[in-house]
Amino acid sequence: MKVSFPISTFRTSLGGTSSRRPSPPGLRPSFVAPHSGVALVVTLILLSIITFMAIAFLVLSHREQSSVVTTTDQTVALQGANSALE
């Protein structure tokens, strides 16, 4: 009985092909996690939420600082006007 094997089955990593054997169709290699991309997506979503919250906090604090400056200027002007009337 004559059995023929393709030459590609005998090649090693020195021959230019991968030394890993291909996995059967429908099966994944054991070292690849089935949810490997989920962690990246969740991390990017959380990073964007944290960035949005940090920018919102900076805008809010700048607005509050402007409000305090305006209130201080109004108070100083009112006290100056009151002292001028006395």
C-alpha positions as MATLAB code, in Angstrom:
seq = 'MKVSFPISTFRTSLGGTSSRRPSPPGLRPSFVAPHSGVALVVTLILLSIITFMAIAFLVLSHREQSSVVTTTDQTVALQGANSALE';
ca = [
       0.000    0.000    0.000;
       1.423    3.322   -1.049;
       0.677    6.365    1.148;
       1.552    9.804   -0.110;
       2.126   12.730    2.210;
       2.424   16.303    1.030;
       5.862   17.769    1.525;
       4.439   20.597    3.636;
       3.780   18.199    6.526;
       7.501   17.514    6.860;
       8.678   21.118    6.839;
       9.973   22.621   10.043;
      10.437   26.200   11.107;
      13.721   26.187    9.187;
      11.835   25.360    6.021;
       9.871   28.581    6.137;
       6.556   27.388    7.511;
       5.197   27.636   11.009;
       6.184   24.890   13.444;
       2.690   25.004   14.999;
       0.179   22.563   13.700;
      -3.104   24.141   12.612;
      -6.019   23.507   14.916;
      -9.004   21.565   13.639;
     -11.812   23.642   12.136;
     -14.212   25.009   14.741;
     -11.744   24.694   17.633;
      -9.672   27.505   19.037;
      -6.170   27.054   20.379;
      -6.141   26.761   24.157;
      -3.971   29.860   24.647;
      -6.469   32.282   23.045;
      -9.143   33.544   25.406;
     -12.604   33.637   23.821;
     -13.293   37.107   25.275;
      -9.883   38.671   24.723;
     -11.280   41.808   23.023;
     -13.872   42.539   25.707;
     -11.299   43.843   28.187;
     -10.003   46.366   25.661;
     -13.489   47.638   24.851;
     -14.457   47.956   28.528;
     -11.178   49.736   29.302;
     -11.679   52.230   26.476;
     -15.250   52.941   27.557;
     -14.188   53.522   31.176;
     -11.292   55.720   30.059;
     -13.601   57.870   27.952;
     -16.083   58.207   30.847;
     -13.317   59.242   33.252;
     -11.947   61.736   30.714;
     -15.407   63.230   30.194;
     -15.916   63.579   33.952;
     -12.501   65.226   34.405;
     -13.201   67.763   31.643;
     -16.663   68.461   33.082;
     -15.109   69.045   36.518;
     -12.563   71.474   35.066;
     -15.261   73.431   33.215;
     -17.446   73.543   36.320;
     -14.606   74.719   38.557;
     -13.652   77.438   36.053;
     -17.279   78.607   35.943;
     -17.466   78.679   39.747;
     -14.225   80.646   39.934;
     -15.616   83.203   37.480;
     -18.789   83.442   39.559;
     -16.774   84.076   42.739;
     -14.731   86.800   41.033;
     -17.927   88.507   39.811;
     -19.537   88.333   43.259;
     -16.383   89.706   44.896;
     -16.227   92.605   42.435;
     -19.895   93.414   43.028;
     -19.404   93.362   46.804;
     -16.354   95.647   46.599;
     -18.254   98.054   44.332;
     -21.274   98.092   46.679;
     -19.080   98.729   49.728;
     -17.246  101.503   47.853;
     -20.562  103.128   46.912;
     -21.847  102.839   50.504;
     -18.678  104.386   51.942;
     -18.898  107.240   49.397;
     -22.453  108.042   50.540;
     -21.448  108.244   54.208;
];
